[in-house]
Amino acid sequence: MDKETLDKESMTPEVPDELDSAPLAYENAEFLNSPDGRPLRIMAEYQEPMARFRRERIQDTVVFFGSARFRALDVASSELELLANTGSAEAAPHHEQPARPDEIESGEASQLKLKLAEAAVEMARYYEDARRLAGMVATWAQTLPGRRHRFVVTSGGGPGIMEAANRGAYEAGCKTIGLNIQLPFEQHPNPYITPELNFDFHYFFMRKYWFAYLAKALVVFPGGFGTLDEMFELLTLAQTKKLAKKITVVIYGSEYWKHVINLELLAEKGAIAPSDLELFEWADTPEEAFRILKDGLTENHLESDYERERRRLERERIPAEPAPNAQEMLGPDITKTR
């Protein structure tokens, strides 16, 4: 073999090993979880809930906001415990916990722990009120005509007032929605959410979108930062007329809220218009809140010309069974895919 042939052979690269198949783009976890995949993640938190709401025939909702730290009255009376944070499964430190009966009896409880114990039982009343009100709304909504589910009780999906709202609707035998959020600490959806309507969001703004998009009414129970944030978010949308619908807002527990915020002072100082105080109503009993909700939902939605026309079309077009997916609906006009 001459030198020229040897030189050519020495320059020929080795054949590389056979490659594994590349992952499909929508199965590539590294890409989907990267900054470049963020638009797809955002779109998924819009489209996937939309598909489920359509399939479960959810037309609109009544949203309940409130603290994640309040327990049921029977629990609060015997097992007083505050969580470390909103939605957390971990308990708060011992010195921040309400006093136990044995600590009160022995005189060992600090003033802080005594106040927390008293407040825990007081606040548990709001849990029971939310549970009862949600049951009243769900029971009434069941009687409304149409093939879609109306005014479905919806919460943030966690414990406390959120659990109470889902529980009340569940006990009434109705569908109920939980829009949960992934947080840095451990947290779980409450067990009263309809499994097909149990959602978990990464992005707060997409979760807020779904709170606002379907809501025809809002009930704000006593709560903390998250409750205030969500309440003012929707009040601002209503104030600025960014909602293409009228929304009934009930602020529940006037004694609590009027100690926390002074909305009337905002109007007195000119920070908001006096007419902005008409964007919401106060309520202190489930019966009072239900009357406000029923009147508002009936006047603004059930008896509107838009609703009458929608019901007429619904009778003609909406199937009795859950809605099909896009492929089933379009049928042979598109190529079947898997």
Contacts in CASP RR format, 6 or more apart in sequence:
PFRMAT RR
TARGET T0000
AUTHOR 0000-0000-0000
METHOD contacts of the structure
MODEL  1
MDKETLDKESMTPEVPDELDSAPLAYENAEFLNSPDGRPLRIMAEYQEPM
ARFRRERIQDTVVFFGSARFRALDVASSELELLANTGSAEAAPHHEQPAR
PDEIESGEASQLKLKLAEAAVEMARYYEDARRLAGMVATWAQTLPGRRHR
FVVTSGGGPGIMEAANRGAYEAGCKTIGLNIQLPFEQHPNPYITPELNFD
FHYFFMRKYWFAYLAKALVVFPGGFGTLDEMFELLTLAQTKKLAKKITVV
IYGSEYWKHVINLELLAEKGAIAPSDLELFEWADTPEEAFRILKDGLTEN
HLESDYERERRRLERERIPAEPAPNAQEMLGPDITKTR
25 31 0 8 1.000
26 32 0 8 1.000
31 37 0 8 1.000
32 40 0 8 1.000
32 41 0 8 1.000
33 41 0 8 1.000
41 202 0 8 1.000
41 203 0 8 1.000
42 203 0 8 1.000
42 206 0 8 1.000
45 201 0 8 1.000
45 202 0 8 1.000
45 203 0 8 1.000
45 206 0 8 1.000
45 207 0 8 1.000
46 206 0 8 1.000
46 209 0 8 1.000
49 199 0 8 1.000
49 210 0 8 1.000
51 325 0 8 1.000
52 196 0 8 1.000
52 197 0 8 1.000
52 199 0 8 1.000
53 197 0 8 1.000
53 214 0 8 1.000
54 323 0 8 1.000
55 196 0 8 1.000
55 322 0 8 1.000
55 323 0 8 1.000
55 324 0 8 1.000
55 325 0 8 1.000
56 149 0 8 1.000
56 175 0 8 1.000
56 194 0 8 1.000
56 196 0 8 1.000
56 197 0 8 1.000
56 322 0 8 1.000
57 147 0 8 1.000
57 148 0 8 1.000
57 149 0 8 1.000
57 318 0 8 1.000
57 322 0 8 1.000
57 323 0 8 1.000
58 148 0 8 1.000
58 149 0 8 1.000
58 152 0 8 1.000
58 175 0 8 1.000
58 177 0 8 1.000
58 197 0 8 1.000
58 214 0 8 1.000
59 148 0 8 1.000
59 149 0 8 1.000
59 150 0 8 1.000
59 214 0 8 1.000
60 150 0 8 1.000
60 151 0 8 1.000
60 152 0 8 1.000
60 214 0 8 1.000
60 215 0 8 1.000
60 216 0 8 1.000
60 301 0 8 1.000
61 151 0 8 1.000
61 152 0 8 1.000
61 153 0 8 1.000
61 154 0 8 1.000
61 177 0 8 1.000
61 214 0 8 1.000
61 215 0 8 1.000
61 216 0 8 1.000
62 137 0 8 1.000
62 141 0 8 1.000
62 151 0 8 1.000
62 152 0 8 1.000
62 153 0 8 1.000
62 154 0 8 1.000
62 215 0 8 1.000
62 216 0 8 1.000
62 217 0 8 1.000
62 218 0 8 1.000
62 219 0 8 1.000
62 293 0 8 1.000
62 297 0 8 1.000
63 154 0 8 1.000
63 155 0 8 1.000
63 211 0 8 1.000
63 215 0 8 1.000
63 217 0 8 1.000
63 218 0 8 1.000
63 219 0 8 1.000
64 130 0 8 1.000
64 133 0 8 1.000
64 134 0 8 1.000
64 153 0 8 1.000
64 154 0 8 1.000
64 155 0 8 1.000
64 161 0 8 1.000
64 162 0 8 1.000
64 164 0 8 1.000
64 165 0 8 1.000
64 219 0 8 1.000
64 221 0 8 1.000
65 155 0 8 1.000
65 156 0 8 1.000
65 161 0 8 1.000
65 218 0 8 1.000
65 219 0 8 1.000
65 220 0 8 1.000
65 221 0 8 1.000
65 223 0 8 1.000
65 226 0 8 1.000
65 227 0 8 1.000
65 230 0 8 1.000
65 231 0 8 1.000
66 130 0 8 1.000
66 160 0 8 1.000
66 161 0 8 1.000
66 162 0 8 1.000
66 220 0 8 1.000
66 221 0 8 1.000
66 222 0 8 1.000
66 223 0 8 1.000
66 224 0 8 1.000
66 227 0 8 1.000
67 86 0 8 1.000
67 123 0 8 1.000
67 126 0 8 1.000
67 160 0 8 1.000
67 161 0 8 1.000
67 221 0 8 1.000
67 222 0 8 1.000
67 223 0 8 1.000
67 224 0 8 1.000
67 227 0 8 1.000
68 83 0 8 1.000
68 86 0 8 1.000
68 87 0 8 1.000
68 158 0 8 1.000
68 159 0 8 1.000
68 160 0 8 1.000
68 161 0 8 1.000
68 162 0 8 1.000
69 82 0 8 1.000
69 83 0 8 1.000
69 86 0 8 1.000
69 123 0 8 1.000
69 159 0 8 1.000
69 160 0 8 1.000
70 76 0 8 1.000
70 120 0 8 1.000
70 123 0 8 1.000
70 124 0 8 1.000
70 126 0 8 1.000
70 127 0 8 1.000
70 160 0 8 1.000
70 161 0 8 1.000
70 164 0 8 1.000
70 222 0 8 1.000
71 79 0 8 1.000
71 80 0 8 1.000
71 81 0 8 1.000
71 120 0 8 1.000
71 124 0 8 1.000
71 127 0 8 1.000
71 159 0 8 1.000
71 160 0 8 1.000
72 124 0 8 1.000
72 127 0 8 1.000
72 128 0 8 1.000
72 131 0 8 1.000
72 164 0 8 1.000
73 121 0 8 1.000
73 124 0 8 1.000
73 125 0 8 1.000
73 127 0 8 1.000
73 128 0 8 1.000
75 124 0 8 1.000
76 120 0 8 1.000
76 121 0 8 1.000
76 123 0 8 1.000
76 124 0 8 1.000
76 127 0 8 1.000
77 121 0 8 1.000
77 124 0 8 1.000
80 97 0 8 1.000
80 98 0 8 1.000
80 99 0 8 1.000
80 100 0 8 1.000
80 116 0 8 1.000
80 117 0 8 1.000
80 120 0 8 1.000
80 121 0 8 1.000
81 91 0 8 1.000
81 92 0 8 1.000
81 97 0 8 1.000
81 98 0 8 1.000
82 91 0 8 1.000
82 92 0 8 1.000
82 96 0 8 1.000
82 97 0 8 1.000
82 98 0 8 1.000
82 116 0 8 1.000
82 120 0 8 1.000
83 89 0 8 1.000
83 90 0 8 1.000
83 91 0 8 1.000
83 92 0 8 1.000
83 159 0 8 1.000
84 90 0 8 1.000
84 91 0 8 1.000
84 92 0 8 1.000
84 93 0 8 1.000
84 185 0 8 1.000
85 183 0 8 1.000
85 185 0 8 1.000
86 183 0 8 1.000
86 224 0 8 1.000
86 225 0 8 1.000
86 226 0 8 1.000
87 158 0 8 1.000
87 159 0 8 1.000
87 183 0 8 1.000
87 185 0 8 1.000
87 187 0 8 1.000
88 183 0 8 1.000
88 185 0 8 1.000
88 186 0 8 1.000
88 187 0 8 1.000
89 185 0 8 1.000
89 186 0 8 1.000
89 187 0 8 1.000
89 188 0 8 1.000
90 185 0 8 1.000
90 186 0 8 1.000
91 97 0 8 1.000
95 110 0 8 1.000
95 112 0 8 1.000
95 113 0 8 1.000
96 112 0 8 1.000
96 116 0 8 1.000
97 113 0 8 1.000
97 116 0 8 1.000
98 113 0 8 1.000
98 116 0 8 1.000
98 117 0 8 1.000
98 119 0 8 1.000
98 120 0 8 1.000
99 109 0 8 1.000
99 110 0 8 1.000
99 113 0 8 1.000
99 114 0 8 1.000
99 116 0 8 1.000
99 117 0 8 1.000
100 109 0 8 1.000
100 117 0 8 1.000
103 109 0 8 1.000
103 113 0 8 1.000
104 114 0 8 1.000
104 117 0 8 1.000
109 117 0 8 1.000
123 222 0 8 1.000
126 161 0 8 1.000
126 164 0 8 1.000
126 221 0 8 1.000
126 222 0 8 1.000
126 252 0 8 1.000
126 253 0 8 1.000
126 256 0 8 1.000
127 160 0 8 1.000
127 161 0 8 1.000
127 163 0 8 1.000
127 164 0 8 1.000
128 164 0 8 1.000
129 221 0 8 1.000
129 252 0 8 1.000
129 285 0 8 1.000
129 286 0 8 1.000
130 161 0 8 1.000
130 164 0 8 1.000
130 165 0 8 1.000
130 168 0 8 1.000
130 219 0 8 1.000
130 221 0 8 1.000
130 252 0 8 1.000
131 164 0 8 1.000
131 165 0 8 1.000
131 167 0 8 1.000
131 168 0 8 1.000
131 171 0 8 1.000
132 168 0 8 1.000
132 286 0 8 1.000
133 165 0 8 1.000
133 219 0 8 1.000
133 252 0 8 1.000
133 286 0 8 1.000
133 289 0 8 1.000
133 290 0 8 1.000
134 153 0 8 1.000
134 164 0 8 1.000
134 165 0 8 1.000
134 166 0 8 1.000
134 167 0 8 1.000
134 168 0 8 1.000
134 169 0 8 1.000
134 172 0 8 1.000
134 176 0 8 1.000
135 153 0 8 1.000
135 168 0 8 1.000
135 169 0 8 1.000
135 171 0 8 1.000
135 172 0 8 1.000
135 174 0 8 1.000
136 286 0 8 1.000
136 287 0 8 1.000
136 290 0 8 1.000
137 151 0 8 1.000
137 153 0 8 1.000
137 169 0 8 1.000
137 290 0 8 1.000
137 293 0 8 1.000
138 152 0 8 1.000
138 153 0 8 1.000
138 168 0 8 1.000
138 169 0 8 1.000
138 172 0 8 1.000
138 173 0 8 1.000
138 174 0 8 1.000
138 176 0 8 1.000
139 172 0 8 1.000
139 174 0 8 1.000
140 151 0 8 1.000
140 290 0 8 1.000
140 294 0 8 1.000
141 149 0 8 1.000
141 150 0 8 1.000
141 151 0 8 1.000
141 152 0 8 1.000
141 174 0 8 1.000
142 172 0 8 1.000
142 173 0 8 1.000
142 174 0 8 1.000
144 150 0 8 1.000
144 151 0 8 1.000
144 302 0 8 1.000
145 311 0 8 1.000
146 311 0 8 1.000
146 314 0 8 1.000
146 315 0 8 1.000
146 318 0 8 1.000
147 314 0 8 1.000
147 318 0 8 1.000
147 319 0 8 1.000
147 320 0 8 1.000
148 314 0 8 1.000
148 318 0 8 1.000
149 174 0 8 1.000
149 175 0 8 1.000
151 216 0 8 1.000
151 217 0 8 1.000
151 297 0 8 1.000
152 169 0 8 1.000
152 174 0 8 1.000
152 175 0 8 1.000
152 176 0 8 1.000
152 177 0 8 1.000
152 197 0 8 1.000
153 165 0 8 1.000
153 166 0 8 1.000
153 168 0 8 1.000
153 169 0 8 1.000
153 174 0 8 1.000
153 176 0 8 1.000
153 177 0 8 1.000
154 165 0 8 1.000
154 176 0 8 1.000
154 177 0 8 1.000
154 178 0 8 1.000
154 179 0 8 1.000
154 211 0 8 1.000
154 214 0 8 1.000
154 215 0 8 1.000
155 161 0 8 1.000
155 162 0 8 1.000
155 163 0 8 1.000
155 165 0 8 1.000
155 166 0 8 1.000
155 176 0 8 1.000
155 177 0 8 1.000
155 178 0 8 1.000
155 179 0 8 1.000
155 190 0 8 1.000
156 162 0 8 1.000
156 178 0 8 1.000
156 179 0 8 1.000
156 180 0 8 1.000
156 181 0 8 1.000
156 207 0 8 1.000
156 211 0 8 1.000
157 163 0 8 1.000
157 166 0 8 1.000
157 178 0 8 1.000
157 179 0 8 1.000
157 180 0 8 1.000
157 189 0 8 1.000
157 190 0 8 1.000
157 193 0 8 1.000
157 198 0 8 1.000
158 178 0 8 1.000
158 180 0 8 1.000
158 187 0 8 1.000
158 188 0 8 1.000
158 189 0 8 1.000
158 190 0 8 1.000
159 190 0 8 1.000
160 190 0 8 1.000
161 221 0 8 1.000
161 222 0 8 1.000
161 223 0 8 1.000
162 178 0 8 1.000
162 190 0 8 1.000
163 190 0 8 1.000
163 192 0 8 1.000
165 176 0 8 1.000
165 219 0 8 1.000
166 176 0 8 1.000
166 177 0 8 1.000
166 178 0 8 1.000
166 190 0 8 1.000
166 192 0 8 1.000
166 193 0 8 1.000
167 190 0 8 1.000
167 192 0 8 1.000
168 176 0 8 1.000
168 192 0 8 1.000
169 175 0 8 1.000
169 176 0 8 1.000
169 192 0 8 1.000
170 176 0 8 1.000
170 192 0 8 1.000
170 193 0 8 1.000
170 194 0 8 1.000
175 194 0 8 1.000
175 197 0 8 1.000
176 192 0 8 1.000
176 193 0 8 1.000
176 194 0 8 1.000
176 197 0 8 1.000
177 193 0 8 1.000
177 194 0 8 1.000
177 197 0 8 1.000
177 199 0 8 1.000
178 189 0 8 1.000
178 193 0 8 1.000
178 197 0 8 1.000
178 198 0 8 1.000
178 199 0 8 1.000
179 199 0 8 1.000
179 201 0 8 1.000
179 207 0 8 1.000
179 210 0 8 1.000
179 211 0 8 1.000
180 187 0 8 1.000
180 189 0 8 1.000
180 198 0 8 1.000
180 199 0 8 1.000
180 200 0 8 1.000
180 201 0 8 1.000
181 200 0 8 1.000
181 201 0 8 1.000
181 202 0 8 1.000
181 204 0 8 1.000
181 207 0 8 1.000
182 200 0 8 1.000
182 201 0 8 1.000
182 202 0 8 1.000
189 198 0 8 1.000
189 200 0 8 1.000
199 207 0 8 1.000
199 210 0 8 1.000
201 207 0 8 1.000
201 210 0 8 1.000
208 230 0 8 1.000
208 233 0 8 1.000
211 230 0 8 1.000
211 234 0 8 1.000
212 233 0 8 1.000
212 234 0 8 1.000
212 237 0 8 1.000
212 243 0 8 1.000
215 234 0 8 1.000
215 247 0 8 1.000
216 245 0 8 1.000
216 247 0 8 1.000
216 248 0 8 1.000
216 297 0 8 1.000
216 300 0 8 1.000
216 301 0 8 1.000
217 247 0 8 1.000
217 248 0 8 1.000
217 249 0 8 1.000
217 250 0 8 1.000
217 293 0 8 1.000
217 296 0 8 1.000
217 297 0 8 1.000
218 231 0 8 1.000
218 234 0 8 1.000
218 247 0 8 1.000
218 248 0 8 1.000
218 249 0 8 1.000
218 250 0 8 1.000
219 250 0 8 1.000
219 252 0 8 1.000
219 289 0 8 1.000
219 293 0 8 1.000
220 227 0 8 1.000
220 230 0 8 1.000
220 231 0 8 1.000
220 249 0 8 1.000
220 250 0 8 1.000
220 251 0 8 1.000
220 252 0 8 1.000
220 257 0 8 1.000
220 280 0 8 1.000
221 227 0 8 1.000
221 252 0 8 1.000
221 253 0 8 1.000
222 252 0 8 1.000
222 253 0 8 1.000
222 256 0 8 1.000
222 257 0 8 1.000
222 260 0 8 1.000
228 260 0 8 1.000
228 261 0 8 1.000
231 249 0 8 1.000
231 251 0 8 1.000
234 247 0 8 1.000
234 249 0 8 1.000
235 249 0 8 1.000
235 279 0 8 1.000
235 280 0 8 1.000
237 243 0 8 1.000
238 247 0 8 1.000
238 249 0 8 1.000
238 279 0 8 1.000
239 272 0 8 1.000
239 276 0 8 1.000
239 279 0 8 1.000
245 300 0 8 1.000
245 301 0 8 1.000
246 296 0 8 1.000
246 300 0 8 1.000
246 301 0 8 1.000
248 281 0 8 1.000
248 292 0 8 1.000
248 293 0 8 1.000
248 296 0 8 1.000
248 297 0 8 1.000
248 300 0 8 1.000
249 279 0 8 1.000
249 280 0 8 1.000
249 281 0 8 1.000
250 280 0 8 1.000
250 281 0 8 1.000
250 282 0 8 1.000
250 283 0 8 1.000
250 289 0 8 1.000
250 292 0 8 1.000
250 293 0 8 1.000
251 257 0 8 1.000
251 280 0 8 1.000
251 281 0 8 1.000
251 282 0 8 1.000
251 283 0 8 1.000
252 282 0 8 1.000
252 283 0 8 1.000
252 284 0 8 1.000
252 289 0 8 1.000
253 282 0 8 1.000
253 283 0 8 1.000
253 284 0 8 1.000
254 282 0 8 1.000
254 283 0 8 1.000
254 284 0 8 1.000
255 284 0 8 1.000
257 282 0 8 1.000
263 272 0 8 1.000
263 277 0 8 1.000
264 277 0 8 1.000
266 272 0 8 1.000
266 276 0 8 1.000
267 273 0 8 1.000
267 274 0 8 1.000
267 276 0 8 1.000
267 277 0 8 1.000
281 292 0 8 1.000
283 289 0 8 1.000
283 292 0 8 1.000
301 307 0 8 1.000
323 329 0 8 1.000
327 334 0 8 1.000
327 336 0 8 1.000
327 337 0 8 1.000
END
